[in-house]
């Protein structure tokens, strides 16, 4: 039998073994979790800012709605006052206080034909005494005075 001598060189450094959980895998997963945590924190901060802004705008909106309601009540009160002042009865009363008398003989101007309809006549002042405030029947005057006296006694 013959012996063969093999040419074997000694291995000085052991071959690296591939294992799970080495330093490279740990650093990449740590970076991933850090990025994920930053995304979550940023998202929560954005949600907090948006929620705060929506709350502030909601308070502003409710204050503006209250102000609009108050102003609508003021407008309604002013419209009611304007309607009462400009009513025909109020205008007639103020005209009588100024010494004006109603004209039972009115004349009208037709603007489309530029003509006068009716016969205009001057008023002496005693034509329609039943329409004037100072010449009201005695019963009405007494009733108005008694109502005024009763209201002042109660108030």
Buried (B, 14 or more C-beta within 10 A) or exposed (E): EEEEEEEEEEEEEEEEEEEEEEEEEEEEEEEEEEEEEEEEEEEEEEEEEEEEEEEEEEEEEEEEEEEEEEEEEEEEEEEEEEEEEEEEEEEBEEEBEEEEBBBEEEEEEEEEEEEEEEEEEEEEEEBBEEBBEEEBEEEEEEEEEEEEEEEEEEE
